[in-house]
């Protein structure tokens, strides 16, 4: 276990925590306290990305600046139209230019308030009153990573585990669900469930006797 802690990559923002995910943009390792969810719409499909704070900020800042710049351009052309046809020019400015600029400014203002994957997990925990162990994907990931390191070695263990997790992510599961899915496939969570159910079976056998 001590060997796995030394060789496993740690989060650059939280050196005491083992990194449990990859940033889809820069490819660096981070913990769930740092990773942010970014929904990307491409060709009619929505893809969920997990980004580090820096990459998340860059993507959203680029999008916010795009709306502000586009709004300014529409405002400029709306002003030209206003000189010739005041009604069309005024409607263009009110209906398109101003909302785009306001939305871009709003998007910039909410960037620091965007919750991380860890905060979202805690929110779900509070909302559904689920036990913390059921959602503690960091601990589950660390346990699987230790087993992979003993089986495959420290060099390839994390790559193999991440590939299995992100195969589920690409099929629409979020990161936490994907980690639990891999754990179920490996029999880790099933083994824990059996341990919890064992006392009930023992009580039933006692009742029959």
ABEGO torsion letter per residue (X at the ends): XAAAAAABBBBAABAABBBABBBAAAGBBBBAAABBBBBBBBGGBBBBBBBBAAAAAAAAAAAAAAAAAAAAAAAAAAAAAAAABAAAAAAAAAAAAAAAAAAAAAAAAAAAABBBAAAAAAAAAAAAGBBAAAABAAAAAAAAAAAAAAAAEAAAAAAAAAAAAAAAAAAGBBAAAAAAAAAAAAGAAAAAAAAAAAAAAAAAAAAAX
